[in-house]
Amino acid sequence: MTRDEAINIARLAGGTTAKRYGDVIGMEFTLDELERAFALVAQAEREACAKVCDGVEADRWDCYKGRGNHERFNTRRADPVVQGESDGASLCAAAIRARAVDQPTRESK
């Protein structure tokens, strides 16, 4: 996550700029805003991880089908192991995205 993305998330969560020290920004948060900021960061990281899995799924499926970068000299075309790698990456992406559902909140703890 870039610095600008982190600042944007902090502002989306309700943080306010308290002080600027040159290029360093001090932010103030209530506890609820801080929890919201952490939730937004976790959501962004989950989605970034799931997108990596999506990329692996697409690459392995192209290899299985003999397409794209795997078109020439592909000895693994129609290999069930490669198909399984694609399926596994798809399942991982879905599992990562599912972690966003039913995340405990302070009230439910």
C-alpha positions as protocol buffer text, in pm:
chain_id: "A"
residue {
  index: 1
  type: MET
  ca { x: 0 y: 0 z: 0 }
}
residue {
  index: 2
  type: THR
  ca { x: 138 y: 337 z: -94 }
}
residue {
  index: 3
  type: ARG
  ca { x: 156 y: 633 z: 140 }
}
residue {
  index: 4
  type: ASP
  ca { x: -113 y: 816 z: -58 }
}
residue {
  index: 5
  type: GLU
  ca { x: -342 y: 512 z: -37 }
}
residue {
  index: 6
  type: ALA
  ca { x: -290 y: 495 z: 340 }
}
residue {
  index: 7
  type: ILE
  ca { x: -371 y: 865 z: 379 }
}
residue {
  index: 8
  type: ASN
  ca { x: -681 y: 824 z: 161 }
}
residue {
  index: 9
  type: ILE
  ca { x: -801 y: 531 z: 373 }
}
residue {
  index: 10
  type: ALA
  ca { x: -736 y: 730 z: 691 }
}
residue {
  index: 11
  type: ARG
  ca { x: -948 y: 1014 z: 559 }
}
residue {
  index: 12
  type: LEU
  ca { x: -1223 y: 778 z: 439 }
}
residue {
  index: 13
  type: ALA
  ca { x: -1238 y: 637 z: 790 }
}
residue {
  index: 14
  type: GLY
  ca { x: -1294 y: 984 z: 930 }
}
residue {
  index: 15
  type: GLY
  ca { x: -945 y: 1076 z: 1043 }
}
residue {
  index: 16
  type: THR
  ca { x: -867 y: 1445 z: 1041 }
}
residue {
  index: 17
  type: THR
  ca { x: -536 y: 1610 z: 974 }
}
residue {
  index: 18
  type: ALA
  ca { x: -408 y: 1734 z: 1307 }
}
residue {
  index: 19
  type: LYS
  ca { x: -65 y: 1869 z: 1216 }
}
residue {
  index: 20
  type: ARG
  ca { x: 174 y: 1877 z: 927 }
}
residue {
  index: 21
  type: TYR
  ca { x: 544 y: 1837 z: 991 }
}
residue {
  index: 22
  type: GLY
  ca { x: 699 y: 1904 z: 653 }
}
residue {
  index: 23
  type: ASP
  ca { x: 582 y: 1611 z: 443 }
}
residue {
  index: 24
  type: VAL
  ca { x: 462 y: 1413 z: 748 }
}
residue {
  index: 25
  type: ILE
  ca { x: 93 y: 1430 z: 830 }
}
residue {
  index: 26
  type: GLY
  ca { x: -35 y: 1374 z: 1182 }
}
residue {
  index: 27
  type: MET
  ca { x: -390 y: 1234 z: 1194 }
}
residue {
  index: 28
  type: GLU
  ca { x: -643 y: 1225 z: 1477 }
}
residue {
  index: 29
  type: PHE
  ca { x: -896 y: 943 z: 1512 }
}
residue {
  index: 30
  type: THR
  ca { x: -1169 y: 837 z: 1748 }
}
residue {
  index: 31
  type: LEU
  ca { x: -1156 y: 469 z: 1840 }
}
residue {
  index: 32
  type: ASP
  ca { x: -1443 y: 394 z: 1599 }
}
residue {
  index: 33
  type: GLU
  ca { x: -1264 y: 577 z: 1316 }
}
residue {
  index: 34
  type: LEU
  ca { x: -944 y: 389 z: 1389 }
}
residue {
  index: 35
  type: GLU
  ca { x: -1128 y: 55 z: 1378 }
}
residue {
  index: 36
  type: ARG
  ca { x: -1287 y: 162 z: 1048 }
}
residue {
  index: 37
  type: ALA
  ca { x: -943 y: 252 z: 911 }
}
residue {
  index: 38
  type: PHE
  ca { x: -804 y: -89 z: 1009 }
}
residue {
  index: 39
  type: ALA
  ca { x: -1104 y: -260 z: 847 }
}
residue {
  index: 40
  type: LEU
  ca { x: -1051 y: -65 z: 524 }
}
residue {
  index: 41
  type: VAL
  ca { x: -680 y: -154 z: 520 }
}
residue {
  index: 42
  type: ALA
  ca { x: -762 y: -522 z: 577 }
}
residue {
  index: 43
  type: GLN
  ca { x: -1023 y: -512 z: 300 }
}
residue {
  index: 44
  type: ALA
  ca { x: -775 y: -358 z: 56 }
}
residue {
  index: 45
  type: GLU
  ca { x: -509 y: -616 z: 145 }
}
residue {
  index: 46
  type: ARG
  ca { x: -754 y: -906 z: 111 }
}
residue {
  index: 47
  type: GLU
  ca { x: -855 y: -787 z: -235 }
}
residue {
  index: 48
  type: ALA
  ca { x: -491 y: -743 z: -340 }
}
residue {
  index: 49
  type: CYS
  ca { x: -416 y: -1101 z: -230 }
}
residue {
  index: 50
  type: ALA
  ca { x: -726 y: -1236 z: -405 }
}
residue {
  index: 51
  type: LYS
  ca { x: -622 y: -1061 z: -728 }
}
residue {
  index: 52
  type: VAL
  ca { x: -286 y: -1239 z: -714 }
}
residue {
  index: 53
  type: CYS
  ca { x: -476 y: -1569 z: -693 }
}
residue {
  index: 54
  type: ASP
  ca { x: -698 y: -1458 z: -984 }
}
residue {
  index: 55
  type: GLY
  ca { x: -383 y: -1400 z: -1190 }
}
residue {
  index: 56
  type: VAL
  ca { x: -245 y: -1744 z: -1105 }
}
residue {
  index: 57
  type: GLU
  ca { x: -582 y: -1899 z: -1192 }
}
residue {
  index: 58
  type: ALA
  ca { x: -590 y: -1728 z: -1533 }
}
residue {
  index: 59
  type: ASP
  ca { x: -227 y: -1818 z: -1608 }
}
residue {
  index: 60
  type: ARG
  ca { x: -271 y: -2184 z: -1515 }
}
residue {
  index: 61
  type: TRP
  ca { x: -598 y: -2205 z: -1715 }
}
residue {
  index: 62
  type: ASP
  ca { x: -422 y: -2057 z: -2020 }
}
residue {
  index: 63
  type: CYS
  ca { x: -147 y: -2316 z: -1974 }
}
residue {
  index: 64
  type: TYR
  ca { x: -407 y: -2594 z: -1948 }
}
residue {
  index: 65
  type: LYS
  ca { x: -579 y: -2470 z: -2265 }
}
residue {
  index: 66
  type: GLY
  ca { x: -252 y: -2397 z: -2448 }
}
residue {
  index: 67
  type: ARG
  ca { x: -328 y: -2025 z: -2492 }
}
residue {
  index: 68
  type: GLY
  ca { x: -142 y: -1698 z: -2453 }
}
residue {
  index: 69
  type: ASN
  ca { x: 216 y: -1729 z: -2330 }
}
residue {
  index: 70
  type: HIS
  ca { x: 172 y: -2106 z: -2318 }
}
residue {
  index: 71
  type: GLU
  ca { x: 71 y: -2152 z: -2681 }
}
residue {
  index: 72
  type: ARG
  ca { x: 401 y: -2275 z: -2826 }
}
residue {
  index: 73
  type: PHE
  ca { x: 578 y: -2588 z: -2707 }
}
residue {
  index: 74
  type: ASN
  ca { x: 332 y: -2643 z: -2423 }
}
residue {
  index: 75
  type: THR
  ca { x: 392 y: -2993 z: -2293 }
}
residue {
  index: 76
  type: ARG
  ca { x: 142 y: -2941 z: -2010 }
}
residue {
  index: 77
  type: ARG
  ca { x: -165 y: -2872 z: -2224 }
}
residue {
  index: 78
  type: ALA
  ca { x: -464 y: -3065 z: -2091 }
}
residue {
  index: 79
  type: ASP
  ca { x: -257 y: -3176 z: -1791 }
}
residue {
  index: 80
  type: PRO
  ca { x: -500 y: -3238 z: -1501 }
}
residue {
  index: 81
  type: VAL
  ca { x: -237 y: -3111 z: -1256 }
}
residue {
  index: 82
  type: VAL
  ca { x: -236 y: -2772 z: -1430 }
}
residue {
  index: 83
  type: GLN
  ca { x: -616 y: -2770 z: -1427 }
}
residue {
  index: 84
  type: GLY
  ca { x: -602 y: -2842 z: -1053 }
}
residue {
  index: 85
  type: GLU
  ca { x: -360 y: -2553 z: -1002 }
}
residue {
  index: 86
  type: SER
  ca { x: -609 y: -2322 z: -1173 }
}
residue {
  index: 87
  type: ASP
  ca { x: -898 y: -2457 z: -967 }
}
residue {
  index: 88
  type: GLY
  ca { x: -696 y: -2429 z: -647 }
}
residue {
  index: 89
  type: ALA
  ca { x: -605 y: -2067 z: -715 }
}
residue {
  index: 90
  type: SER
  ca { x: -972 y: -1991 z: -781 }
}
residue {
  index: 91
  type: LEU
  ca { x: -1070 y: -2150 z: -449 }
}
residue {
  index: 92
  type: CYS
  ca { x: -800 y: -1951 z: -268 }
}
residue {
  index: 93
  type: ALA
  ca { x: -927 y: -1623 z: -417 }
}
residue {
  index: 94
  type: ALA
  ca { x: -1281 y: -1707 z: -307 }
}
residue {
  index: 95
  type: ALA
  ca { x: -1165 y: -1805 z: 43 }
}
residue {
  index: 96
  type: ILE
  ca { x: -969 y: -1481 z: 82 }
}
residue {
  index: 97
  type: ARG
  ca { x: -1269 y: -1273 z: -27 }
}
residue {
  index: 98
  type: ALA
  ca { x: -1498 y: -1471 z: 205 }
}
residue {
  index: 99
  type: ARG
  ca { x: -1291 y: -1359 z: 504 }
}
residue {
  index: 100
  type: ALA
  ca { x: -1456 y: -1018 z: 467 }
}
residue {
  index: 101
  type: VAL
  ca { x: -1789 y: -1173 z: 564 }
}
residue {
  index: 102
  type: ASP
  ca { x: -1871 y: -1199 z: 934 }
}
residue {
  index: 103
  type: GLN
  ca { x: -1561 y: -1021 z: 1059 }
}
residue {
  index: 104
  type: PRO
  ca { x: -1603 y: -965 z: 1434 }
}
residue {
  index: 105
  type: THR
  ca { x: -1669 y: -612 z: 1551 }
}
residue {
  index: 106
  type: ARG
  ca { x: -1606 y: -461 z: 1891 }
}
residue {
  index: 107
  type: GLU
  ca { x: -1975 y: -502 z: 1978 }
}
residue {
  index: 108
  type: SER
  ca { x: -1974 y: -876 z: 1896 }
}
residue {
  index: 109
  type: LYS
  ca { x: -1662 y: -955 z: 2100 }
}
